[in-house]
Amino acid sequence: MYDTTDVLVIGGGAAGLSAALVLGRSRRSVLVVDAGEPRNGAAAGVHNYLGREGTDPRGLARIGRDEVAQYGVRFASGRIVDASAGPVTADDPVGFTATLDSGGTVAARRVVVASGARDVLPDVPGLAAQWGRGVVHCPFCHGWEVRDRRIGVLVTTPFGAHQALMWRAVSAHVTVFVTDPALVGERDLAGFRAHGIDVVRGPVREVLSDGDVLTGVVLADGSTVPLDALAAASTAEARVTGLAGLGLVAADQTVGDVRIGSALPVGPTGATDVPGVWAAGNVAAPMATVIVSAAAGTTAGAAVHGDLVQADLVAALARADARTPAGQSTR
């Protein structure tokens, strides 16, 4: 059992650590619970993060933990398996209790959910093993690293054609694999021809690797297409397992009428529909990059501190009133 803490932060990635940093520097007691399973853990480096370009994702987390620990923030390894709402201090009507998979419990006045998202990948043998390395999803995150290489684009959504053009911007050697003719229109095909993009129609049967290096794909007819990288879209599902007791419900994320995943709905500061609970990072914005997630965590942490300041003020005024003789006022 951990002592009651001001804030429980669920998730120790960029969003969670940034929230913890703001709160720790504001002299709030904070416990960060992290399972050590970062969404970007398979990637070789973090990109588009000014000042930390190319840093190993797990290395960035270690740096962040060391920085945050200087301000008294505590850490617990594991994941939350159950949680419920209810006051944990006499002066504050808002509060939460959570149970870790270790069996330990923690009571907190406020909660920041920064548990991230889980990528559901196309069901192609060999693809998952290369995720984050030979199999990439974001041209901003990985485009420079595969520039001028042989890039395949697995079209599994209506946005695949646009993605193909994004990858074409970094390499002249792009092959599009159209798994469903309905996903690519005549204008898309004309654009491919205009940009010199090769088109292969039909499913991809397998992703090939030599050791840790992607080498190509096998088509339905058994033929192979040599590649250096394969771009594939995932469906990003919010990691909210164990948090149902808080009243949090992930909502479908759509572009047009196409579902691309799920996320916790939040306001501008990360506040959820549950009083006292904020969310930041990929659990609330699946497409956010690491630096964007860090910024969201900073915003949420500041908002939580402000909320606690107001709660402490209400409690202080109530105590002052209780000490004031009848007929007098402190206000």
N, C-alpha and C positions, 0 to 999 in steps of 0.2 A: 504494500500500500504506500503510495507516494503521498506526501503532505498536500494539502489543498494548495493549488497554484493559481495565480491570476489567469494564466492563459495556457491552454493545451494546444500545441501545434501538431497536426497530424500530417506527417510527411516532411522529410529533410532534404528536399531538393532546393532549387533556386528560389522558388516561391516561399516555401516554409522557412528556410533559413533567413531570407530577407525580412520576413515578418518578425521572426525571432530576434533579429539584429535590432530592428527599430524598438521593439518592446524591451529587450534587455538594456539598451542604452537609455530607455525611459525609466529604468529601475523597476520594471515589472518582473515578477517571478514567472518563469516560462519553462515548460517541459516540452521537448520535441520528441515525438515518437516516430521512428522511421524503420521500415522493413529492409532497407538496403537494396531495393529493387528499382533503380531509376529507369524511367522510360528510355532515356538516351544512353543507357549503360553500355550498349553494344557498339556505339559510335566511337570512332578514333579521336574525335575532337569536337569541341563546342565552337560554333562559328557565328559570326555577326554579333559577337559580344565584345564591345569595344574595351580594350585593355586586357582581355583574356582570350584573344583570338587563337583558336587551335588547342586550347587547354583540354586535357583529358577530362571527360565528364565526371568521373569518380574523383579525380584529383581536384577539380573545382569544388566538389562537395566537401572534400577534406579541408581545403583552404577555408571554405565558408564556416565549417564547424569550429575550426580553431579560432577564427575571428569572433564568432558568436559566443564561444565559451568564455572569452575574456570578460564578458558582461554578466556572468553568473547564470547563463542559460544552461539547463540540464538536458541530458539526452537519455533516451531509453530505446533499446533495440527491440523491434517487434512490430506487430500491427494491432489495431483496435478490432476486437471481435464483437463488442457490444457497447452500447452507449445509451444514456437516457438523460432527460432534462429534469431539473429540479434544483432548488436553492441549495448551496453548499456552505454559505456563510449567513449569519444572522442578519446582516445589514443589506444584503443584496438579493432581490427576488429572482434574479436570473442565475442559473448555474447548471453544471453538467457533471455526470459521473461516467467514466469509461473504463472498460475492462480490456486488458491486453491479452494476447495469446499466451503469455507466460502465466496468466492467472492473476497478476497484479492489477490493482485499480488505481485510478487517479481522479481526483475531484478538481474541477476548474471553474472559474467564474465565467470565462469566455473560451471559445474554440475557434481556431483557424484551420479549416480543412484545406490541405495542400497535398493531397494524396495522389494527384496526377491522373493519368489516363492509361488504359490498356489498349494496345494496337491489335485489332483482329485482322489477320492477313488473308490475302487470297489463298485458296486451298490448292496450292501447287506443290508437289513434293520437291524438297530441296530449297524452297524459297525462304522458309522461316530460319533455316540455319545460316543464311547469308544476310539476314535483316540487320540493317545498320552498317553493313560493310559493302558487299557486292550488290545487295538489293537496297536501293535508296528510294526515298519518297518525296524529298523536297529539293528543288533546284537551288534554292537560296542556301540551304544547309549543306548540300553535297555537290552542287554543280561545278564549283571550281576544282574540286578534287578529281572529277572524272572528265575534265575538259579535254576535248580533242580525242577522246576515247570512243570505242564502239559501245553505244548506249542503246539498250532496248527499252521500249515503253510498253508495259502491259496495260492495255485499255480494258478496264473492268467497270468504268462509270462513264456517265455522259460528259465528264470533265476531262477525260483522257486525251482528247484531241488537243485541247488547250495546253495540257501538261506536255504533250509531245513538242509543241512549239517552244515551250519554255526550255526544254532540254536541248532543242535545236540551237538555241542561242549560245550554248557553251560547246557544242560539237557539231561538225558537219557529217558525222557518222551515226545517224539515228535510224533505228528500225522500229516501226510500230507493229505491235501484235494485237490485232482486232479480234477479241474473243466473241463478240456479238455484233453482227452487222448493224443492228439497230442503234448502237452507241456512236456510230460515225456516219455523218451525212455527206452528201455530195460536195458541199462547200469545204468540209474538213478534208476530204480526199484531194480536192483541187489544191488546197493549201499545202498538203503533204508533197504533192508533185512539184509545186512551185518552189518549195524549200529543199527538194532533193531527198525527202524522207522516204525510205523504203517501207512498204506495207506488206505484212503477212497476215492472211485471214485464217482464223481458226484458233483452237485452244493451244495453249502451251502445256505440254505433258509433264515436263520436269525441268528444274533448274540444275545445271551441272556445275560442279566445283572440282578443283584440283587442290586438295588440302584445304587451305583457308581462302582460296582465291576463286571467285566466280569465273567460269570459262565460257558459258553459253547456255542455251536452252534446247530442249528436245521438243519437236513439234508432234502433232497427233500422228503423222505418217512415219514417225521414226527418224526423220531427218533432223540435223542439228544446225543451229545458227550460232556462230562464235560471237561472244560478247565480252566486254570488260565490266559492264555494269547493267543492272536491270532496274528500271524505275517502276514502282508498283504502289498503288494507293492502299492505305489501310482504313479501317473503320475504328475511330478512337472512342472507346467507351470509358466514361468516368469511373474511377475507382472509388466506389462508395460502399463496398461490402462492410458490414458491421456497423453502419451508421444510420440504419433505418430507424432506430429508437430515438434519434434526434428529430425525426420528422423531415429529413432531407430526401428529396426525390429528384433523380436526374431526369432531365427532359431531353427528348429527341432533338438533335441538331440537324437542320436541313438546309440545302441550297436549292431553291425552287421547291420541287416536290421530291427531291432526292435526299434520302437520309444518309448523313455522313458520320453519325455517331451520337453520343449523348454527353450532357454536361449539366452541372448544377447552375440554375439561373441565379444571377447575382446583379446587384446594382453597381453604380459607378465606383464605390469604395470596396466592393467585394461582399457586401452584406447579402446574406441569403434571406429567404422568407422566414427563417427561424430566428427570433430575437436572440442575440448573443452569439450567433454563429456567422462567421465570414468564410469565404472560399477564395482561393487564388491559385493561379497556374493552370495547368492543363485540365484539372478537374472541372474548371469553370470555362476554360477557353482552350479547346483541344488543339487549335492551330497556332497557339502562342509559342514563339521561340523562347530560348532560355532567358535572354535578356528581358523580354516582355513579361515572362513569368516572374522574374525577379522584381520588376517594377510593380507588378500587381501585388506581390507579397509585401513590398514596402508600403504601398497604399493601404492595404488591409491592416497591417500592423499599426500604422498611425491611427486609423479609424478605431481600432480596438482600444488603443490607449485613451483616445478621446472619450470613448463610451465609458470606460472605467473611471475616468476623471469625473464625469458627470454623475455616475452612480455613487462614487465616494462623496461627492458634494451633497447629494440628497441624504446620504446616511449621516454625514456630519451635521447637517442642519437639523435632522430629526433628533440626534443626540443632544444638540444644544437646546432645542425646544424642551426636551424632557428634563433638562437640568434647570430651566428657567422657572422661577416662582410664578404661580398663577397671577395673571393680570399684567405680566411683563412680556416683552418680546425681544428677541435678538435680531429681528429683521426690520 
